[in-house]
Each structure stands twice: as C-alpha cells, then as structure tokens.
C-alpha cells in the first residue's frame, strides 16, 4: 500500500520551510531530553551535541538488468547530531541533515522522462540526477573508553528522508539542470553505518573523523508512463568531518 502511494503521480515533493526545519530540530532535541537515562558513572554529560560537514560520493543500484548505474557524483551531507547517553559508552542518537547527492542511470530501452517537458530518452543515454534531501537519522551510538586523546565509536540506525528537490542532466541531449521532481518519490527510508574516532580537545569538545555509509530501502524513482518496473536505491559513502561539544 505504501509503495503504491509513493509511486503515484499525485505524490508531490514536500516543501519544507526554514522555520519547519528549526521546529523539527527542536523536536528531535526535546525527544532526546525526555528519554530517561541511567546514572552514568564518570560521564561529563548525558547529552552530546555536534555538527558535521561530510564530503560524499553517491551512486544508484537497480534490481532491473535493463537499468544500469553509470556514474558516481560528489555531494555533501551537512547537519547536526544529538546523543542521549544512557550509560557511559552507549547513547541514543538522532540528528538533522541536509544532503545533496546524486548519480547516473541509463536504460537499455527508450523511455520518457517527465522533466520540464516530456523527454524521450533513447537507449544508452545517461541521466544524471542531483537530489536534495532532509534526513532525520535515529540510531544507537557505541563508543570505547577514551584512550589517550582518542575515543573510537560506531553509530548504526535508520534514516527517514524527505526529498526537497531534484534536478536532471542528460549531456548527450544538451539537457541541463531541469526539474526532475516528477520522477522522484518524496519520501524514503534508509539505514546508516558510521565509524570513526573522536579526538579530544579538552572537556567535552572533540574533533570527529570517520567513514559513513548510507543506503535506501525504498525505490527513489517513480515508474511514470512506459518506464520499466524497477527498484532504484540511492547509496552514499561519506567522510565524516565534524566537531562535538
């Protein structure tokens, strides 16, 4: 039922204002504040906050042999993280991220895409997508005891994503940065795996470095008109660069 809803042509891209983003961020922080925590022995704090700007590469995978990933595209994940510690080494994690990522797809058959105009795409032409998401990751963070200045950590969880916009380019047809939102589902769900180190600068402040992998569960594209039935997943590999407070 949900899949058919997200693929319907009546589904529109969500318009989220800066005020709504601020309210959502405050809501995430409030939820973490309300989660009961145990007595955390020797912990400096039970709530942690951080910001990050992760360079990344994105690509697509398909379950249909007639639809092929053709390229990777550089992007950026900029956001904030909140951690609610319930023991010294474990925390509930949440966050809010603005992600720009993309990739390229080609089809073995002629298809029609709903861009600014209906475009007939001959076989073999690569369509490059650039997609903007608002993500609200939630998960579980595990970390080691501090060894010297370094703490090792991993974070595993789920990533609800809302599509804020999308553009498409088809270089072989001289199509550049045309609106592709009619070709994208407006909601997606994925998972993330992050691992890295936190280098202490003193107190609770630390530099964060690591790797993060993200993949969707739900088809990011819609099947409009004569397009083949497929399941296109958006995958991202990023380098975490951040600071915790």
Secondary structure per residue as TSV (DSSP state, phi and psi in degrees):
chain	resnum	aa	ss	phi	psi
A	1	X	-	360.0	-45.2
A	2	X	H	-65.7	-40.6
A	3	X	H	-61.1	-42.5
A	4	X	H	-66.9	-32.9
A	5	X	H	-65.7	-47.9
A	6	X	H	-67.0	-24.1
A	7	X	H	-92.1	-4.6
A	8	X	S	-68.5	148.2
A	9	X	T	-68.9	-20.5
A	10	X	T	-77.3	-12.3
A	11	X	-	-66.9	128.6
A	12	X	-	-115.8	157.9
A	13	X	-	-72.1	134.9
A	14	X	-	-71.1	135.0
A	15	X	-	-101.9	111.5
A	16	X	-	-116.3	119.9
A	17	X	-	-80.7	161.0
A	18	X	H	-57.0	-35.6
A	19	X	H	-63.4	-38.7
A	20	X	H	-66.7	-38.2
A	21	X	H	-62.9	-42.3
A	22	X	H	-61.8	-43.9
A	23	X	H	-65.3	-37.6
A	24	X	H	-66.5	-40.4
A	25	X	H	-61.0	-44.4
A	26	X	H	-63.8	-36.6
A	27	X	H	-65.3	-43.7
A	28	X	H	-60.1	-45.1
A	29	X	H	-62.5	-40.4
A	30	X	H	-64.9	-41.8
A	31	X	H	-60.0	-44.0
A	32	X	H	-65.5	-33.9
A	33	X	H	-64.8	-32.6
A	34	X	H	-81.9	-15.5
A	35	X	S	-68.7	124.0
A	36	X	-	-66.5	140.7
A	37	X	-	-120.1	150.4
A	38	X	-	-78.0	173.7
A	39	X	-	-70.3	108.7
A	40	X	-	-90.4	102.1
A	41	X	T	-66.0	134.5
A	42	X	T	63.0	8.3
A	43	X	-	-81.5	139.6
A	44	X	S	-70.7	-31.5
A	45	X	-	-160.0	161.7
A	46	X	S	-103.4	-13.5
A	47	X	E	-119.5	128.4
A	48	X	E	-116.9	147.4
A	49	X	E	-134.1	141.5
A	50	X	E	-151.7	165.4
A	51	X	E	-128.3	155.4
A	52	X	E	-150.7	156.2
A	53	X	E	-139.0	103.8
A	54	X	E	-105.8	111.1
A	55	X	E	-63.7	142.6
A	56	X	E	-147.5	166.6
A	57	X	E	-122.0	142.8
A	58	X	E	-124.9	150.2
A	59	X	E	-153.5	171.3
A	60	X	E	-114.7	154.9
A	61	X	E	-127.8	152.6
A	62	X	E	-134.4	146.7
A	63	X	S	-93.8	6.4
A	64	X	S	-114.4	122.0
A	65	X	T	-64.6	-14.9
A	66	X	T	-88.4	-2.4
A	67	X	E	-122.7	123.5
A	68	X	E	-126.5	138.2
A	69	X	E	-71.5	132.2
A	70	X	E	-115.8	-15.5
A	71	X	E	-162.8	164.1
A	72	X	-	-108.0	157.3
A	73	X	E	-136.3	136.0
A	74	X	E	-72.6	149.0
A	75	X	E	-155.0	-167.6
A	76	X	E	-149.1	138.7
A	77	X	E	-118.0	109.5
A	78	X	E	-114.7	128.2
A	79	X	E	-170.2	-169.0
A	80	X	E	-129.9	152.8
A	81	X	E	-126.2	148.1
A	82	X	E	-128.5	134.9
A	83	X	E	-127.4	126.0
A	84	X	E	-108.7	104.3
A	85	X	E	-77.6	130.3
A	86	X	S	-110.9	-10.3
A	87	X	S	-142.5	-179.9
A	88	X	S	-65.5	-28.5
A	89	X	S	-116.1	4.7
A	90	X	E	-134.0	141.9
A	91	X	E	-147.9	149.1
A	92	X	E	-78.4	132.8
A	93	X	E	-115.4	149.7
A	94	X	E	-152.4	169.0
A	95	X	E	-171.2	-176.5
A	96	X	E	-147.6	124.6
A	97	X	E	-135.3	143.5
A	98	X	E	-105.9	119.4
A	99	X	E	-117.9	131.5
A	100	X	E	-116.1	118.9
A	101	X	E	-152.9	166.3
A	102	X	E	-163.1	-155.2
A	103	X	E	164.6	179.3
A	104	X	E	-126.9	142.3
A	105	X	E	-129.1	145.1
A	106	X	E	-130.8	155.6
A	107	X	E	-120.1	146.5
A	108	X	S	-80.7	-11.6
A	109	X	S	-120.4	162.0
A	110	X	-	-70.8	132.3
A	111	X	E	-132.1	167.6
A	112	X	E	-116.7	128.2
A	113	X	E	-108.2	142.6
A	114	X	E	-94.5	88.9
A	115	X	S	-104.2	-140.9
A	116	X	S	-58.1	-41.2
A	117	X	S	-125.1	168.2
A	118	X	E	-70.0	122.8
A	119	X	E	-114.6	127.1
A	120	X	E	-88.5	119.7
A	121	X	E	-106.8	114.1
A	122	X	-	-64.0	158.5
A	123	X	T	-56.9	142.7
A	124	X	T	88.0	-8.9
A	125	X	-	-79.5	132.1
A	126	X	-	-85.6	128.0
A	127	X	E	-102.6	118.1
A	128	X	E	-99.8	121.2
A	129	X	E	-101.9	144.6
A	130	X	E	-128.8	113.3
A	131	X	E	-118.2	138.4
A	132	X	E	-110.1	128.2
A	133	X	E	-118.8	151.9
A	134	X	E	-109.1	117.5
A	135	X	E	-111.6	145.7
A	136	X	E	-126.5	75.4
A	137	X	E	-68.6	140.4
A	138	X	E	-134.2	143.4
A	139	X	E	-174.5	-158.2
A	140	X	E	-127.0	127.9
A	141	X	E	-105.6	132.8
A	142	X	E	-120.5	135.0
A	143	X	E	-140.9	153.9
A	144	X	-	-81.9	171.5
A	145	X	-	-68.8	154.4
A	146	X	-	-69.1	129.6
A	147	X	B	-115.4	105.7
A	148	X	T	66.4	-118.4
A	149	X	T	-100.9	-0.4
A	150	X	E	-112.2	136.1
A	151	X	E	-121.5	130.7
A	152	X	E	-93.4	143.3
A	153	X	E	-146.6	160.4
A	154	X	E	-141.8	151.0
A	155	X	E	-135.8	125.1
A	156	X	E	-124.1	137.0
A	157	X	E	-179.8	-167.2
A	158	X	E	-113.2	152.8
A	159	X	E	-130.4	90.3
A	160	X	E	-64.9	135.0
A	161	X	E	-131.1	140.6
A	162	X	E	-116.8	127.8
A	163	X	E	-78.2	120.5
A	164	X	E	-90.5	-22.2
A	165	X	E	175.1	165.8
A	166	X	E	-157.7	142.2
A	167	X	E	-124.1	154.2
A	168	X	E	-129.9	144.2
A	169	X	E	-128.6	140.0
A	170	X	E	-130.4	90.1
A	171	X	G	-56.5	-37.5
A	172	X	G	-69.7	-14.6
A	173	X	G	-114.7	10.4
A	174	X	T	57.9	34.1
A	175	X	E	-100.0	123.5
A	176	X	E	-129.6	128.0
A	177	X	E	49.4	47.1
A	178	X	E	-90.2	147.4
A	179	X	E	-59.2	124.9
A	180	X	-	-118.7	17.7
A	181	X	G	-64.4	-26.2
A	182	X	G	-68.8	-15.1
A	183	X	G	-98.3	0.8
A	184	X	B	-120.6	138.8
A	185	X	-	-72.1	143.4
A	186	X	S	-85.6	-6.9
A	187	X	E	-137.2	144.6
A	188	X	E	-145.7	160.5
A	189	X	E	-129.9	136.2
A	190	X	E	-144.0	-168.4
A	191	X	E	-136.1	159.9
A	192	X	E	-134.8	150.9
A	193	X	E	-133.3	119.5
A	194	X	E	-125.6	138.9
A	195	X	E	-145.1	146.0
A	196	X	E	175.7	-156.8
A	197	X	E	-129.4	155.1
A	198	X	E	-119.4	122.5
A	199	X	E	-102.6	114.6
A	200	X	E	-69.0	133.5
A	201	X	E	-105.0	4.2
A	202	X	E	114.9	138.8
A	203	X	T	64.6	-133.1
A	204	X	T	-98.6	2.9
A	205	X	E	-85.3	133.5
A	206	X	E	-151.8	144.6
A	207	X	E	-80.8	136.6
A	208	X	E	-114.1	128.3
A	209	X	E	-133.4	138.4
A	210	X	E	-179.3	-174.5
A	211	X	E	-118.4	144.1
A	212	X	E	-137.1	136.9
A	213	X	E	-120.5	138.1
A	214	X	E	-137.8	136.3
A	215	X	E	-144.3	148.2
A	216	X	E	-85.9	159.3
A	217	X	S	-97.6	-31.0
A	218	X	S	-106.4	145.1
A	219	X	-	-53.9	126.0
A	220	X	S	-80.6	-21.5
A	221	X	B	-105.7	158.1
A	222	X	-	-98.1	153.9
A	223	X	-	-97.0	91.6
A	224	X	-	-94.4	136.9
A	225	X	T	57.6	-121.4
A	226	X	T	-91.6	12.6
A	227	X	-	-69.8	144.7
A	228	X	-	-69.7	152.7
A	229	X	-	-73.6	124.3
A	230	X	-	-155.5	175.3
A	231	X	-	-131.3	103.5
A	232	X	E	-97.5	119.5
A	233	X	E	-106.0	138.6
A	234	X	E	-98.5	122.1
A	235	X	E	-116.3	146.3
A	236	X	E	-140.5	138.9
A	237	X	E	-123.2	121.0
A	238	X	E	-126.5	161.0
A	239	X	E	-108.0	111.1
A	240	X	E	-73.6	122.9
A	241	X	E	-129.2	115.3
A	242	X	E	-157.1	-176.4
A	243	X	E	-142.5	133.6
A	244	X	E	-104.0	147.9
A	245	X	-	-119.2	360.0
